[in-house]
Amino acid sequence: MTSTLFKVLNARKQGWILAVITDFFKHQRWPTSLPQASRGIAVFEANGANLTGTHPPLSAVFRAARKLRVASQRVVVAVVSEDSAFLAAFAEWSMRSRLLVWSTRLLVLTRLQLTRVQHLHKALSFTNSLLLTPHHGRGTRNRLRVSVVLPYSKAGSEPLVVATWTADRGLTLTSHLPLFPQKFDKFIRRAHVSVAMEQSHLHKAFMEDDPSSPGKQRLGFKGYIVTVLDYLVKGLNITYTFIRPPDGKWGNLQEDGTVTGMVGQVFRQEADIGLGPFALNPKRTAVIEFTVPLLIGSFKVFGGRESPQVDPWGFLFPLAPLVWAATMAALVLVSAAVLLHYVRFHKRTDKQDIVLKTLTITGILLQQCVEFRRHLVWWERLVLGLWMLTTLVLAKSYAGNLMSLLAVRHVPQPFQSLRDVLDASHVIMIWHKGSSPAQYMKDATSGIFYEVQKTEKEGRLQFLPIIAYPSALNDVKQGRKVIVDFDLVTTSYNSKHFSAAGSCPYYLGRETAATQSLAMISQKDNPILLSLNRRILNMNEAGLFQLWFQNARPNATACTSSPTKITISAPFSLTNIWAMFVVLVAGQGLGLLFLCLEVLHVCTSFHLDHNL
């Protein structure tokens, strides 16, 4: 094949040829829309007169070649040309159309130096490719150098020669490297990459001395994700420098097509890697590619715990509602039974005496002094004895539980879900500016997130960067605001406060609004992602990431299940038991009302009798 390509190069001066060689196909038959060729080779040919990116034949060629690549399992793309304009167009279109992915092998045969075609240098450095260039010299007729362009190498640097080819000897390896080496597994020569990064709750930016950098200083970060980066780049044999996004955002694809924040820096290739970590969402996936997930986060409501309070209606809690209902039902039934018995079998008994005996049942329940004016018969003794025993057990149980409950303080946690926050019209919701949760909410067309979206017109939404969260924590603690973000972010504020003061001033709502995976990012089809993924999986399996992540958040779980009730020993104030006095005043008022009605009834009866 090499000799054939060499003959083609010698024969062609202005045109170019693109061949796609396949080992075998995924499907039983070739796609009907592709050029047919024997032995698994499709040849695409055109002249170099029209090479603009908008020219229909050129775009059609790449679409057809990509269809063949998708339909095949192993593909080799061979390009023969000495036209710099075509090679530049090929480099651009092959990456744009995704003709070249890491599983696709590329052979480029040309007499041109890479310094004349910078776009080709970049394409060769990020693909599984070999550069074939003729070598002219004494005794070197029909000789080719087989080279590899190393990743992230400068445009003017020489490629690494791995083999030579001559018509007489064929292919001869000149290094320990195989053809098509896995140059992204561990970089053969140390490379340098740029990493997009921004400050967060667990990562702080600083400037450190560096004589080789402009201004003798360079940007640095401290945090657990930087430890992860150091682990990964050490295995890859690369160095890095940080760059910050001008807008300070994590970034998303906007409706006008622009990409903001760190995501935009990676998309525009201003940065090679985005550290983040970034939450996966459809808009980001449209412009960049993620590594395997580092961790999974859930965004929940983060609110402030109010001061412990005594429930003024706590005197009702010693007995469950069903016990209260059963007690009242028993009181009514026993009183009715006594009343019916006296009315039915003691007709001569004074009506006033019958009423007093019936009210005796209520007096026993209220632990009042009860006086009996005459000797009791056996059934009266039995009823009163059983009723006294029942009320004694109830009274002792009530008193014991009441003593315990009066020492309990309730810690209000009113916002357990987004619905609770929406129902509280005075509460403002804080969302991370330019983040995936905020984008998730803005893109919603129905459901709870759409309802949250509509509250922006009411002034109930506030968007802040993570580093501005501490300025809003006082309002969160007082209940005027809540933060809606990943629990991985908000729990750090509780852990810091617990480490410093031993208390948990904030809480997380029980309901999970949504769950997303978080990962690092790079450009689409960047082979470095394959190496990063393998090392991230090994790191997670060894438990290193969890160790570094937990060390960055000491006492992170101390406030996870903080109690909503606490027990203290302190004197009571009127504000704690005002409900008891409400019941007392209401009872006295009701008694006074009946007394007035009784007096009015007596006076009316007396007046009528006097007139008669």
C-alpha angles and dihedrals in degrees: 000000000000093000090049092052090048091054090049091053092051091049098047124069106159106014131070137215131210119193127187112201118193131192096205139330133253089223130054095240135038117257105266092225093062128087111264121234135161125253094022100296126130116190123201117189136178139149124259096244097098115037103144115133092239095053108120098219092053094050090045091054092054093045090053093046091050091051089055091048092051092048093051132070100211120025135181118193115202120194123189119185145120094197110111092199091055094045090052091049090046092052092051098043096042091057095040094050092042091237089139118056126154093267089057115084118215130204117190118188115189142137092219122106116241090237087070093053109041094169089059091052090057093046092050093048093056099041136070091256147140126211116217115198128172115247114209122196144107108320093359101109114154092005126148132195114219110209140176121217106219122227119265091005120148119265093245097047121111117251119241113260110223101167146358131222130206131174091239103043101024119209120358123182114227099186141035089261121099124229110279094017121200090252094171096055090076119348112249091214120029109264133198125225136181119234125204112223139159135190119269140165092286101029125068126191122225139166120242132188116266119163092197094057127082109269090017090268136088136196118260138177135207122209146091095282090056088055088053090050092050090052093050099045092047089062092044095048095234137127127213147198127206126237125187126218112249092228094047093231134131086226144220141201108272129214092253091057097256121127119218137202126003091334088060092050091054092043092052089046091242085127128031097209134023111213102190108112094244129201116237116245134154096253094053092044089056092065107024139024129241132220120230110293119280095195142340123245134193121203115224140163113279113200142163124265111232124221116285112269137189113237105237089210092053092113087075094056101073088079123046118238090253091054091050090050093048091049093051091046091051091049092053094045096048092045091048091048092052092046094050092046094054093043092048103040104022103048092153092058115109112261091229090054090050091053092048092050090050092050089051088078090059092045092055090052090051090046094242126157109268123200124196116205098195141028114288122230122228097264091051090052091049095050094045093045094052092044092050091050091051094048091046092057092045093048094049092046092048094048094048094048092044092056089054096045094050088065092054122101119200118219107210115226102171101167112068097146143015088261090060090052093048091052090053099073094188095061122096119213119221117208129185108261113242093000133134094252090053091048090047089056095045092050094051116115098181143007132045095324091055089054089051090049092056092055089071088082088056091055093247097123124079124181118206136165114248093252089060094056094092090061089060098044093093091058089046091053092051092051098247094111140022130199119229108198143109114312086228087067104039099043089064090071091055091046092051092049092046091050091051103036106011095238138102110229094172138047140199121235117247095232120082111220094195141332128227137175119240125212146147121273142216138162120302114275091007104155091214086077090067091057093043091051093053092050093044091053091050090047093051093046090053091051093238096128094051090049093052092042094051092046089055090056109042114191089011092147096041092093098034094100101022111166122257091208129048132183121228138165112232139127117270124245129206091256090062098053104027091121090067090057090047089057091046094050091044091051093047091048091050090049091049090050092054091046090054091048090050093050090047090050092050093047092049092049092048092050092051092048091049093052091050 
